[in-house]
Protein backbone atom coordinates (compact mmCIF):
# COMPACT_ATOMS: atom_id res chain seq x y z
CA UNK A 1 0.00 0.00 0.00
CA UNK A 2 1.51 3.30 -1.12
CA UNK A 3 1.72 6.02 1.53
CA UNK A 4 3.39 9.41 1.81
CA UNK A 5 4.56 11.95 4.34
CA UNK A 6 6.32 15.30 4.26
CA UNK A 7 10.11 15.42 4.59
CA UNK A 8 10.83 16.96 8.01
CA UNK A 9 13.92 18.67 6.52
CA UNK A 10 12.68 20.28 3.27
CA UNK A 11 8.90 19.62 3.46
CA UNK A 12 8.81 17.76 0.14
CA UNK A 13 6.40 14.81 -0.13
CA UNK A 14 8.00 11.40 0.35
CA UNK A 15 6.24 8.23 -0.77
CA UNK A 16 6.78 4.74 0.70
CA UNK A 17 5.13 1.35 0.88
CA UNK A 18 4.27 -0.28 4.15
CA UNK A 19 2.67 -3.72 4.43
CA UNK A 20 3.35 -4.30 8.06
CA UNK A 21 2.48 -1.78 10.71
CA UNK A 22 5.46 -0.80 12.83
CA UNK A 23 8.01 -2.30 10.45
CA UNK A 24 10.30 0.65 11.03
CA UNK A 25 10.91 1.29 7.33
CA UNK A 26 13.18 3.99 5.97
CA UNK A 27 12.88 6.16 2.88
CA UNK A 28 14.93 8.79 1.09
CA UNK A 29 13.71 12.27 0.11
CA UNK A 30 14.03 12.71 -3.67
CA UNK A 31 14.61 16.48 -3.24
CA UNK A 32 17.17 16.85 -0.44
CA UNK A 33 18.44 13.26 -0.55
CA UNK A 34 18.00 12.93 3.22
CA UNK A 35 17.62 9.50 4.78
CA UNK A 36 14.34 9.37 6.72
CA UNK A 37 12.55 7.02 9.06
CA UNK A 38 8.92 6.72 8.00
CA UNK A 39 6.23 7.64 10.51
CA UNK A 40 4.96 4.86 12.74
CA UNK A 41 1.24 5.44 12.57
CA UNK A 42 0.44 2.76 15.09
CA UNK A 43 2.53 4.50 17.71
CA UNK A 44 2.05 8.08 16.56
CA UNK A 45 5.80 8.52 15.83
CA UNK A 46 6.40 11.20 13.16
CA UNK A 47 8.87 10.89 10.33
CA UNK A 48 12.41 11.72 11.44
CA UNK A 49 15.71 12.60 9.81
CA UNK A 50 18.34 9.85 10.02
CA UNK A 51 21.86 11.09 10.68
CA UNK A 52 23.43 11.50 7.24
CA UNK A 53 26.38 9.20 6.55
CA UNK A 54 28.21 9.95 3.33
CA UNK A 55 29.81 6.89 1.81
CA UNK A 56 32.26 7.42 -1.04
CA UNK A 57 32.03 4.21 -3.02
CA UNK A 58 35.17 5.15 -4.90
CA UNK A 59 37.23 4.65 -1.70
CA UNK A 60 35.20 1.79 -0.31
CA UNK A 61 37.72 -0.80 -1.41
CA UNK A 62 40.65 1.09 0.10
CA UNK A 63 38.77 1.67 3.36
CA UNK A 64 37.85 -1.99 3.58
CA UNK A 65 41.44 -3.00 2.95
CA UNK A 66 42.62 -0.58 5.64
CA UNK A 67 40.27 -2.02 8.20
CA UNK A 68 41.18 -5.58 7.26
CA UNK A 69 44.87 -4.76 7.69
CA UNK A 70 44.20 -3.14 11.04
CA UNK A 71 42.11 -6.10 12.21
CA UNK A 72 44.88 -8.53 11.19
CA UNK A 73 47.87 -6.56 12.44
CA UNK A 74 46.52 -5.57 15.82
CA UNK A 75 46.24 -9.17 17.12
CA UNK A 76 49.69 -10.02 15.68
CA UNK A 77 51.27 -7.00 17.38
CA UNK A 78 49.57 -7.94 20.64
CA UNK A 79 50.86 -11.52 20.34
CA UNK A 80 54.43 -10.31 19.66
CA UNK A 81 54.29 -7.98 22.65
CA UNK A 82 53.04 -10.87 24.75
CA UNK A 83 55.80 -13.19 23.58
CA UNK A 84 58.46 -10.58 24.29
CA UNK A 85 57.02 -9.98 27.72
CA UNK A 86 56.84 -13.68 28.44
CA UNK A 87 60.35 -14.19 27.05
CA UNK A 88 61.83 -12.00 29.71
CA UNK A 89 60.28 -14.29 32.28
CA UNK A 90 60.77 -17.63 30.53
CA UNK A 91 64.28 -17.31 29.05
CA UNK A 92 66.15 -17.52 32.35
CA UNK A 93 64.06 -20.53 33.29
CA UNK A 94 64.62 -22.23 29.89
CA UNK A 95 68.34 -21.54 29.99
CA UNK A 96 68.57 -23.24 33.37
CA UNK A 97 66.71 -26.24 31.98
CA UNK A 98 68.64 -26.54 28.68
CA UNK A 99 72.13 -25.82 29.99
CA UNK A 100 73.91 -29.10 30.82
CA UNK A 101 75.42 -29.45 34.23
CA UNK A 102 79.10 -28.53 34.46
CA UNK A 103 81.55 -31.32 33.79
CA UNK A 104 83.46 -32.77 36.61
CA UNK A 105 87.03 -31.55 36.81
CA UNK A 106 88.15 -35.17 36.74
CA UNK A 107 87.06 -35.62 33.10
CA UNK A 108 90.02 -35.50 30.70
CA UNK A 109 89.48 -33.03 27.84
CA UNK A 110 89.99 -34.17 24.23
CA UNK A 111 93.60 -34.45 23.27
CA UNK A 112 95.10 -31.84 20.99
CA UNK A 113 98.47 -31.32 19.41
CA UNK A 114 100.36 -28.11 18.75
CA UNK A 115 101.08 -27.54 15.08
CA UNK A 116 102.39 -24.25 13.76
CA UNK A 117 101.43 -22.45 16.98
CA UNK A 118 97.82 -23.66 16.83
CA UNK A 119 95.94 -26.33 18.70
CA UNK A 120 94.63 -29.06 16.41
CA UNK A 121 92.13 -31.68 17.64
CA UNK A 122 93.46 -35.20 17.49
CA UNK A 123 92.12 -37.83 15.14
CA UNK A 124 93.59 -41.28 14.63
CA UNK A 125 96.78 -39.75 13.19
CA UNK A 126 97.81 -36.11 13.14
CA UNK A 127 100.44 -34.26 11.17
CA UNK A 128 103.27 -32.98 13.35
CA UNK A 129 105.87 -32.15 10.72
CA UNK A 130 106.01 -31.57 6.99
CA UNK A 131 108.91 -30.61 4.78
CA UNK A 132 109.86 -30.52 1.12
CA UNK A 133 108.45 -29.05 -2.06
CA UNK A 134 108.54 -29.61 -5.80
CA UNK A 135 112.05 -29.23 -7.20
CA UNK A 136 115.55 -30.65 -7.53
CA UNK A 137 117.36 -28.56 -4.92
CA UNK A 138 118.39 -29.69 -1.42
CA UNK A 139 115.31 -30.58 0.59
CA UNK A 140 113.12 -30.58 -2.53
CA UNK A 141 111.67 -33.61 -4.31
CA UNK A 142 110.48 -34.51 -7.79
CA UNK A 143 109.35 -38.13 -7.25
CA UNK A 144 109.98 -39.30 -3.68
CA UNK A 145 108.53 -42.79 -3.21
CA UNK A 146 110.81 -44.45 -0.64
CA UNK A 147 111.60 -43.48 2.94
CA UNK A 148 113.60 -44.96 5.83
CA UNK A 149 114.60 -43.95 9.37
CA UNK A 150 117.67 -45.22 11.25
CA UNK A 151 118.26 -45.68 14.99
CA UNK A 152 119.53 -42.11 15.46
CA UNK A 153 116.45 -40.58 13.84
CA UNK A 154 118.01 -39.66 10.50
CA UNK A 155 115.51 -39.70 7.65
CA UNK A 156 116.44 -41.06 4.22
CA UNK A 157 114.27 -40.22 1.21
CA UNK A 158 114.78 -41.91 -2.15
CA UNK A 159 113.48 -40.67 -5.50
CA UNK A 160 112.14 -43.19 -7.97
CA UNK A 161 113.86 -41.60 -10.97
CA UNK A 162 117.42 -40.28 -10.97
CA UNK A 163 118.64 -42.36 -8.00
CA UNK A 164 118.95 -39.46 -5.57
CA UNK A 165 118.88 -40.21 -1.81
CA UNK A 166 118.60 -37.21 0.53
CA UNK A 167 119.44 -37.33 4.23
CA UNK A 168 117.64 -35.22 6.89
CA UNK A 169 117.86 -34.95 10.64
CA UNK A 170 114.91 -35.82 12.87
CA UNK A 171 113.49 -32.31 12.47
CA UNK A 172 113.46 -32.45 8.69
CA UNK A 173 116.57 -30.32 8.20
CA UNK A 174 118.59 -31.24 5.12
CA UNK A 175 122.01 -32.78 5.88
CA UNK A 176 123.36 -34.21 2.65
CA UNK A 177 122.57 -36.27 -0.41
CA UNK A 178 124.09 -39.04 -2.45
CA UNK A 179 123.19 -40.88 -5.64
CA UNK A 180 122.84 -44.52 -6.63
CA UNK A 181 122.43 -45.72 -10.23
CA UNK A 182 120.67 -42.75 -11.90
CA UNK A 183 119.55 -44.85 -14.88
CA UNK A 184 117.47 -47.39 -12.99
CA UNK A 185 114.33 -46.88 -10.90
CA UNK A 186 114.89 -46.83 -7.14
CA UNK A 187 112.26 -49.37 -6.07
CA UNK A 188 112.77 -49.50 -2.29
CA UNK A 189 114.78 -48.09 0.58
CA UNK A 190 115.37 -49.32 4.15
CA UNK A 191 117.72 -48.44 7.00
CA UNK A 192 118.91 -50.36 10.06
CA UNK A 193 119.66 -48.94 13.47
CA UNK A 194 123.37 -48.42 12.72
CA UNK A 195 122.72 -46.20 9.72
CA UNK A 196 123.27 -48.77 6.97
CA UNK A 197 120.91 -48.11 4.09
CA UNK A 198 119.59 -50.84 1.78
CA UNK A 199 118.55 -49.87 -1.75
CA UNK A 200 116.63 -52.01 -4.25
CA UNK A 201 117.60 -51.34 -7.87
CA UNK A 202 117.83 -53.58 -10.93
CA UNK A 203 116.42 -56.48 -8.91
CA UNK A 204 119.32 -56.39 -6.42
CA UNK A 205 119.67 -55.25 -2.79
CA UNK A 206 122.70 -52.99 -2.34
CA UNK A 207 124.19 -51.65 0.93
CA UNK A 208 125.36 -48.08 1.52
CA UNK A 209 126.75 -46.06 4.37
CA UNK A 210 123.81 -43.79 5.09
CA UNK A 211 125.78 -40.73 6.23
CA UNK A 212 128.04 -40.61 3.17
CA UNK A 213 126.50 -42.81 0.49
CA UNK A 214 129.60 -45.01 0.38
CA UNK A 215 128.79 -48.29 -1.41
CA UNK A 216 129.15 -51.39 0.77
CA UNK A 217 128.35 -54.03 -1.83
CA UNK A 218 125.35 -56.10 -2.92
CA UNK A 219 123.51 -58.78 -0.91
CA UNK A 220 124.29 -62.08 -2.64
CA UNK A 221 121.34 -64.31 -3.52
CA UNK A 222 121.56 -67.64 -5.27
CA UNK A 223 118.28 -67.04 -7.09
CA UNK A 224 119.82 -64.04 -8.83
CA UNK A 225 118.17 -60.70 -9.50
CA UNK A 226 114.45 -60.25 -8.87
CA UNK A 227 114.15 -58.27 -5.62
CA UNK A 228 111.46 -55.59 -5.62
CA UNK A 229 111.11 -54.48 -1.98
CA UNK A 230 112.99 -54.71 1.32
CA UNK A 231 112.35 -53.91 5.00
CA UNK A 232 114.56 -54.14 8.08
CA UNK A 233 113.26 -56.36 10.90
CA UNK A 234 113.65 -55.63 14.62
CA UNK A 235 116.52 -58.13 14.86
CA UNK A 236 118.49 -56.33 12.16
CA UNK A 237 117.71 -58.88 9.49
CA UNK A 238 115.84 -58.25 6.25
CA UNK A 239 112.51 -59.22 4.73
CA UNK A 240 112.38 -58.91 0.95
CA UNK A 241 109.96 -59.49 -1.90
CA UNK A 242 111.43 -61.37 -4.85
CA UNK A 243 109.87 -62.13 -8.21
CA UNK A 244 111.18 -64.20 -11.07
CA UNK A 245 108.27 -66.18 -12.49
CA UNK A 246 107.27 -66.73 -8.87
CA UNK A 247 106.33 -64.35 -6.02
CA UNK A 248 108.58 -65.36 -3.13
CA UNK A 249 109.21 -63.70 0.23
CA UNK A 250 112.78 -64.04 1.45
CA UNK A 251 113.95 -63.73 5.06
CA UNK A 252 117.64 -62.85 5.62
CA UNK A 253 119.70 -62.34 8.78
CA UNK A 254 121.78 -59.24 9.50
CA UNK A 255 124.70 -60.74 7.54
CA UNK A 256 122.58 -61.20 4.45
CA UNK A 257 122.26 -64.98 4.77
CA UNK A 258 118.90 -66.46 3.71
CA UNK A 259 117.11 -68.03 6.68
CA UNK A 260 113.71 -68.73 5.12
CA UNK A 261 111.93 -68.53 1.79
CA UNK A 262 108.15 -68.47 1.41
CA UNK A 263 107.69 -69.78 -2.12
CA UNK A 264 104.84 -68.36 -4.22
CA UNK A 265 103.70 -66.54 -1.11
CA UNK A 266 100.65 -64.88 -2.66
CA UNK A 267 99.90 -66.87 -5.79
CA UNK A 268 99.80 -70.11 -3.77
CA UNK A 269 96.91 -68.63 -1.76
CA UNK A 270 94.99 -66.92 -4.56
CA UNK A 271 95.95 -68.95 -7.65
CA UNK A 272 96.58 -65.54 -9.26
CA UNK A 273 99.99 -64.17 -10.17
CA UNK A 274 101.31 -61.25 -8.16
CA UNK A 275 103.71 -58.97 -10.00
CA UNK A 276 104.07 -56.19 -7.40
CA UNK A 277 104.56 -57.26 -3.77
CA UNK A 278 105.28 -54.80 -0.96
CA UNK A 279 106.39 -56.24 2.41
CA UNK A 280 106.74 -55.25 6.07
CA UNK A 281 107.43 -57.07 9.33
CA UNK A 282 106.27 -56.50 12.92
CA UNK A 283 108.21 -56.80 16.17
CA UNK A 284 107.23 -60.45 16.61
CA UNK A 285 108.49 -61.46 13.19
CA UNK A 286 105.09 -61.69 11.48
CA UNK A 287 105.39 -60.79 7.81
CA UNK A 288 102.74 -58.85 5.90
CA UNK A 289 102.73 -58.83 2.12
CA UNK A 290 100.64 -56.37 0.12
CA UNK A 291 99.67 -57.82 -3.25
CA UNK A 292 98.87 -54.79 -5.38
CA UNK A 293 97.49 -56.90 -8.23
CA UNK A 294 95.42 -59.04 -5.85
CA UNK A 295 94.17 -56.05 -3.80
CA UNK A 296 94.80 -57.83 -0.51
CA UNK A 297 97.20 -58.18 2.42
CA UNK A 298 98.60 -61.62 3.28
CA UNK A 299 99.93 -62.39 6.75
CA UNK A 300 102.57 -65.03 7.47
CA UNK A 301 103.82 -66.13 10.86
CA UNK A 302 107.49 -66.02 11.92
CA UNK A 303 107.72 -69.63 10.73
CA UNK A 304 106.62 -68.60 7.25
CA UNK A 305 103.22 -70.26 7.43
CA UNK A 306 100.24 -68.48 5.94
CA UNK A 307 97.97 -67.07 8.67
CA UNK A 308 95.28 -64.93 7.07
CA UNK A 309 94.44 -62.48 4.33
CA UNK A 310 92.29 -59.34 4.31
CA UNK A 311 91.11 -56.69 1.88
CA UNK A 312 89.64 -56.86 -1.59
CA UNK A 313 89.16 -54.64 -4.62
CA UNK A 314 86.68 -51.81 -4.09
CA UNK A 315 86.03 -48.38 -2.65
CA UNK A 316 84.47 -49.33 0.67
CA UNK A 317 86.24 -49.25 4.03
CA UNK A 318 88.70 -52.12 4.19
CA UNK A 319 88.90 -52.44 0.41
CA UNK A 320 91.75 -51.28 -1.81
CA UNK A 321 92.00 -49.27 -4.98
CA UNK A 322 95.57 -48.98 -6.36
CA UNK A 323 97.26 -49.86 -3.05
CA UNK A 324 100.91 -48.79 -3.06
CA UNK A 325 102.57 -49.08 0.36
CA UNK A 326 102.36 -51.01 3.63
CA UNK A 327 103.80 -50.52 7.13
CA UNK A 328 103.19 -51.88 10.64
CA UNK A 329 103.42 -49.87 13.88
CA UNK A 330 104.69 -50.77 17.33
CA UNK A 331 101.27 -52.03 18.38
CA UNK A 332 101.00 -54.45 15.48
CA UNK A 333 98.49 -52.37 13.51
CA UNK A 334 98.82 -52.58 9.74
CA UNK A 335 98.74 -49.46 7.52
CA UNK A 336 97.93 -49.67 3.80
CA UNK A 337 97.91 -46.66 1.50
CA UNK A 338 95.83 -46.29 -1.64
CA UNK A 339 94.02 -43.51 -3.50
CA UNK A 340 91.49 -43.11 -0.63
CA UNK A 341 94.16 -42.45 1.99
CA UNK A 342 95.81 -44.66 4.59
CA UNK A 343 93.67 -47.47 5.97
CA UNK A 344 94.44 -49.04 9.34
CA UNK A 345 93.79 -52.66 10.39
CA UNK A 346 94.54 -54.67 13.49
CA UNK A 347 96.96 -57.59 13.25
CA UNK A 348 94.14 -59.94 12.24
CA UNK A 349 92.87 -57.72 9.44
CA UNK A 350 89.95 -56.03 11.18
CA UNK A 351 89.40 -52.56 9.71
CA UNK A 352 89.96 -49.72 12.21
CA UNK A 353 90.15 -46.35 10.48
CA UNK A 354 91.15 -44.31 7.44
CA UNK A 355 93.05 -41.02 7.48
CA UNK A 356 94.58 -38.69 4.93
CA UNK A 357 98.26 -37.89 4.50
CA UNK A 358 97.65 -34.94 2.19
CA UNK A 359 98.52 -36.97 -0.91
CA UNK A 360 99.28 -40.51 -2.05
CA UNK A 361 101.56 -42.21 0.48
CA UNK A 362 104.09 -43.90 -1.81
CA UNK A 363 106.38 -44.93 1.05
CA UNK A 364 105.77 -45.39 4.80
CA UNK A 365 107.94 -46.27 7.79
CA UNK A 366 107.72 -46.05 11.61
CA UNK A 367 110.49 -44.95 13.97
CA UNK A 368 111.16 -46.15 17.52
CA UNK A 369 108.69 -43.60 18.91
CA UNK A 370 105.87 -45.09 16.83
CA UNK A 371 105.72 -42.00 14.64
CA UNK A 372 104.77 -42.51 11.01
CA UNK A 373 106.90 -41.02 8.22
CA UNK A 374 105.37 -40.76 4.76
CA UNK A 375 106.97 -40.02 1.39
CA UNK A 376 104.41 -38.43 -0.92
CA UNK A 377 106.15 -37.54 -4.20
CA UNK A 378 107.12 -33.91 -3.44
CA UNK A 379 107.04 -33.76 0.36
CA UNK A 380 107.51 -35.77 3.55
CA UNK A 381 105.01 -35.88 6.41
CA UNK A 382 105.49 -37.08 9.98
CA UNK A 383 102.33 -38.12 11.83
CA UNK A 384 101.73 -38.86 15.50
CA UNK A 385 99.19 -41.50 16.39
CA UNK A 386 96.39 -40.94 18.87
CA UNK A 387 97.32 -43.80 21.17
Secondary structure, DSSP 8 states (H G I E B T S, - for coil): -EEEEE-TTT--EEEEE-SSTT---EEE-TTT--EEE--BTTTTB--EE-------GGGHHHHHHHHHHHHHHHHHHHHHHHHHHHHHHHHHHHHHHHS-----TTS----EEEETTEEEE--SEEEEEEE--BSSSTT-BSSEEEEEE-TT--EEEEETTT-EEEEE-TTS-EEEEEE--TTS---EEEE-TTSEEEEEETTEEEEEETTT--EEEE---TT-S-EEEEEE-TTS-EEEEEESSSEEEEEE-TTS-EEEEETTTTHHHHSS--S-EEEEE-TT--EEEEETTTTEEEEE-TTS-EEEEE--BSSSTT-BSS--EEEE-TTS-EEEEETTEEEEE-TT--EEEEE--SS---EEEE-TT--EEEE-BS-EEEEEE--
